[in-house]
C-alpha cells in the first residue's frame, strides 16, 4: 500500500514505570520504593518494555502510511483534532474511553499493546493487525461501534462529556448537598454523590452499585437475588443513561425517594449545588479534570448529542 495523505493521531499513556520515575526522579529510586513495599519490580520493567515495543511498532506502521502525531494522554483535553484525523489509541480501556470524549466524529482504532496482560474490552486489535485494519477503515470496509456518552452542562455554559460515567458531588468523602429534579419531581438530598452511567459504563461503577444494593436487600429481607439481576444490561449505543444516588441520607431537610432512574432525550436531570466549596463534576475516573460545582451552580445531565465511533 502506497503512503497516504492521511493524518494519524497516535494516543499513548505513561506506563507505571514512567509515572514512578517522574515521582522518584530515577529508575533506581523507583525500584527501591517498589521493592521496599514487597512488590516485584521486574513486572514494572516488563510492562514498560512491552508497551514501548508496541509503541515503536505502531509508529513504524503509521509512518509508512501517512503523517503521524504522537499525543500523550495528558494533552487530550487541549488538542484540536481535525475532522479527517484517524485516531489510533494504544490501550488500556481507560485510555480509549478518555480519548473518545474529546472527539467529535473521528473514528478510533484501539490497539492492545500487551494482550497477555490486558484483556481489553475496548481493545479489539493487536499491533500486528494495525496495517490491515487501517487499510480496511480508509476503504470503509470495517464496521463502526457507536458509543453513547453522557453530558453535564453547567448554567454558566461549561460542559463535560462522560464515556463511562459522570460523578457529581464532593471531592472529599464528606456528604454532598444538592437539590435534584427529574420528571416533574424534586428533592433536596445529602449523599456520597451521584453517579450517571452510560451503556459502556454499565458493567463498571453502575454494576457495582446495583450489586451492592441487591446484596444489602438480600441480607436484610432474606430475599434471594440472582446474579443475572445485578446488571443494568445496557448496550453500548443505548440512547439512555442511568443515575444512581450513593448512600442517600434522610433527615428533616433531605430525602431519599429519588435515588435511581433513567435519563433519556425527553427526560433530563437537573441538579443544583448546595455545597459551599469542594463540589465537583468529573468523568471516567479522571478526578484531575473536573468542573467546579459549588453553591449557585446548576447542572443539567443529558444524553450527549455525539457518539463515540470505535472501529471493530
C-alpha positions in Angstrom: 0.0 0.0 0.0 1.4 3.4 -1.0 1.9 6.1 1.5 -1.4 8.1 2.0 -2.0 11.8 2.6 -3.7 10.7 5.9 -3.0 12.1 9.3 -2.9 9.7 12.2 -3.1 10.7 15.9 -1.4 8.0 18.0 -2.6 8.4 21.6 -0.3 6.9 24.3 -0.1 6.8 28.0 2.7 6.7 30.6 3.5 3.3 32.0 3.6 2.7 35.7 7.4 2.8 35.5 7.3 6.2 33.8 4.9 7.5 36.4 7.1 6.2 39.3 10.3 7.6 37.7 8.6 11.0 37.4 7.7 10.8 41.1 11.0 9.5 42.5 13.4 11.1 39.9 15.3 7.9 38.9 14.5 4.3 38.0 16.8 3.2 40.8 14.9 5.2 43.4 11.6 3.9 42.0 13.0 0.4 42.2 14.0 0.9 45.9 10.5 2.2 46.7 8.7 -0.7 45.0 10.9 -3.4 46.4 10.7 -1.9 49.8 6.9 -2.4 49.5 7.5 -6.1 48.8 6.4 -5.8 45.1 8.2 -7.4 42.2 9.8 -4.5 40.3 10.6 -6.8 37.3 6.9 -6.7 36.4 7.1 -2.9 36.1 10.1 -3.2 33.8 8.4 -5.9 31.7 5.2 -3.9 31.3 7.2 -0.8 30.3 9.4 -2.7 27.8 6.3 -4.4 26.1 4.5 -1.1 25.9 7.5 0.7 24.3 7.9 -2.1 21.8 4.3 -1.9 20.8 4.5 1.9 20.6 7.6 1.7 18.3 5.9 -0.8 16.1 2.8 1.4 15.8 4.9 4.4 14.9 6.7 2.5 12.1 3.4 1.2 10.7 1.7 4.6 10.7 4.7 6.4 9.4 4.7 4.2 6.4 1.0 5.1 5.7 0.8 8.8 6.3 1.6 11.7 8.7 1.8 10.7 12.4 1.4 12.8 15.6 2.2 11.2 18.9 -0.2 12.5 21.6 0.2 11.8 25.3 -2.9 11.3 27.4 -2.4 14.4 29.4 -2.7 16.6 26.3 -6.0 15.2 25.1 -8.2 17.9 26.6 -6.2 20.7 24.8 -5.5 19.2 21.4 -7.7 20.2 18.5 -8.5 17.2 16.4 -9.0 17.6 12.6 -12.2 16.3 11.1 -10.4 13.8 8.9 -7.9 12.6 11.6 -7.8 8.9 12.2 -7.1 8.2 15.8 -5.2 5.2 17.0 -5.2 4.5 20.7 -2.6 2.2 22.3 -4.7 1.0 25.3 -5.7 0.2 28.1 -9.5 0.5 28.1 -9.4 3.7 30.2 -7.3 5.5 27.6 -9.8 4.6 24.9 -12.7 5.9 26.9 -10.8 9.1 27.9 -9.9 9.7 24.2 -13.4 9.2 22.8 -14.9 12.0 24.9 -12.6 14.6 23.3 -13.6 13.6 19.8 -16.5 14.6 17.5 -16.9 12.4 14.5 -13.3 11.0 14.3 -13.0 7.2 14.1 -10.9 5.3 16.7 -8.8 2.2 16.2 -8.0 0.8 19.6 -4.9 -1.4 19.9 -4.0 -3.7 22.7 -0.3 -3.2 23.5 0.1 -6.3 25.7 -2.6 -9.0 25.1 -1.1 -11.3 27.7 -1.5 -8.6 30.3 -4.7 -6.7 29.3 -8.0 -8.4 28.4 -9.2 -5.2 26.7 -12.9 -5.0 26.3 -12.3 -1.8 24.2 -9.1 -3.1 22.5 -10.2 -5.4 19.7 -6.9 -5.4 17.8 -3.3 -6.3 18.2 -0.3 -4.3 16.8 0.3 -7.0 14.1 -3.2 -6.3 12.7 -2.9 -2.5 12.6 -1.9 -2.0 8.9 -4.7 -4.2 7.6 -7.3 -2.5 9.9 -6.2 1.0 8.7 -6.5 -0.1 5.1 -10.0 -1.5 5.7 -11.0 1.6 7.7 -9.9 4.0 5.0 -11.7 1.9 2.3 -14.9 1.8 4.5 -14.7 -2.0 5.0 -14.9 -2.0 8.8 -17.9 -1.7 11.0 -18.2 1.1 13.5 -19.5 0.5 17.0 -21.3 3.6 18.3 -20.9 4.5 21.9 -23.4 6.7 23.8 -22.0 9.4 26.1 -23.4 11.4 29.0 -23.1 15.2 29.0 -23.1 17.6 32.0 -23.8 21.2 31.2 -23.5 23.9 33.8 -25.6 27.1 33.9 -22.5 29.2 33.0 -22.1 27.2 29.8 -19.2 24.9 30.8 -19.7 21.3 29.9 -18.2 17.9 30.2 -18.7 14.5 28.5 -18.6 11.1 30.1 -18.0 7.9 28.1 -18.3 5.5 31.1 -19.8 7.7 33.8 -20.1 11.1 35.5 -19.7 11.8 39.2 -21.4 14.8 40.8 -20.5 15.5 44.4 -17.8 16.4 46.8 -14.1 15.9 46.1 -13.6 14.5 49.6 -15.5 11.9 51.5 -17.9 14.3 53.3 -21.5 14.4 52.4 -22.6 16.1 49.1 -25.6 18.5 49.4 -27.7 19.4 46.4 -31.3 19.7 45.0 -32.2 17.1 42.4 -35.0 17.4 39.8 -36.3 14.8 37.3 -39.5 14.0 35.6 -41.5 16.7 37.4 -40.3 15.5 40.8 -37.6 17.2 43.0 -35.9 16.6 46.3 -33.1 18.0 48.4 -30.5 15.4 49.2 -27.4 14.6 51.2 -25.4 11.7 49.9 -22.0 10.4 48.8 -22.7 11.9 45.4 -24.5 10.9 42.2 -23.2 8.5 39.5 -24.5 8.8 35.9 -23.7 5.7 33.8 -23.7 5.1 30.1 -24.2 1.7 28.4 -20.4 1.3 28.2 -20.1 2.1 31.9 -23.0 -0.1 33.0 -20.6 -3.1 33.5 -18.4 -0.9 35.8 -19.5 1.5 38.5 -23.2 1.0 37.9 -22.9 -2.8 38.1 -21.1 -2.5 41.5 -23.8 -0.1 42.8 -26.6 -2.5 41.8 -24.8 -5.5 43.1 -24.2 -3.8 46.5 -27.8 -2.6 46.8 -29.1 -6.1 45.8 -26.8 -7.7 48.3 -28.0 -5.4 51.1 -31.7 -6.1 50.3 -31.0 -9.8 50.1 -29.5 -9.9 53.5 -31.9 -7.5 55.1 -35.1 -9.1 53.8 -33.8 -12.6 53.2 -34.7 -12.4 49.5 -32.7 -14.5 47.0 -31.4 -12.3 44.2 -29.8 -13.9 41.1 -26.5 -12.7 39.8 -28.2 -12.0 36.4 -30.3 -9.3 38.1 -27.3 -7.4 39.3 -26.7 -5.6 36.0 -28.5 -2.9 34.0 -27.7 -4.9 30.8 -27.3 -1.8 28.6 -25.9 -1.9 25.1 -23.0 0.5 24.4 -25.2 2.6 22.0 -28.3 2.7 24.3 -29.9 6.1 23.9 -30.4 6.5 27.7 -28.4 6.7 30.9 -29.0 5.7 34.5 -28.4 7.9 37.5 -27.7 6.5 41.0 -27.5 8.3 44.3 -24.9 6.9 46.5 -25.8 6.3 50.2 -28.6 8.9 50.5 -29.2 10.2 54.0 -32.8 11.0 55.0 -33.3 13.8 57.5 -35.7 16.7 58.3 -34.3 18.6 55.3 -33.2 15.8 52.9 -34.9 12.9 51.3 -34.2 9.5 49.8 -37.0 8.9 47.3 -35.3 9.9 44.1 -32.2 7.6 44.2 -32.3 5.7 40.9 -33.7 6.4 37.5 -33.4 6.6 33.7 -32.3 9.7 31.7 -33.2 9.9 28.0 -33.7 12.5 25.4 -37.1 13.5 26.8 -36.2 13.2 30.5 -33.1 15.1 31.8 -31.8 15.5 35.3 -31.1 18.9 36.8 -29.0 19.3 40.0 -28.5 22.5 42.0 -25.4 22.5 44.2 -25.7 23.5 47.8 -22.1 22.8 48.6 -20.1 26.0 49.6 -16.8 24.5 48.4 -15.2 21.3 47.0 -18.2 20.5 44.8 -17.1 18.9 41.5 -18.1 17.0 38.4 -15.7 14.7 36.8 -16.0 11.9 34.2 -14.5 8.4 33.6 -12.5 8.4 36.9 -10.2 11.4 35.9 -10.5 13.4 39.0 -7.9 16.0 38.0 -10.0 17.1 35.0 -13.2 18.4 36.6 -15.8 21.2 36.7 -16.3 23.1 39.9 -19.8 22.6 41.3 -20.3 24.8 44.3 -23.3 26.8 45.6 -25.1 28.7 42.9 -24.1 26.2 40.1 -26.8 24.2 38.4 -26.0 21.3 36.1 -28.2 19.5 33.5 -27.4 15.9 32.8 -28.4 14.7 29.3 -27.7 12.1 26.7 -24.9 13.6 24.7 -25.5 14.9 21.2 -22.5 13.0 19.9 -21.4 9.4 20.0 -18.0 7.7 20.1 -17.1 5.8 16.9 -15.0 2.7 17.6 -13.7 0.6 14.7 -14.5 -3.1 15.2 
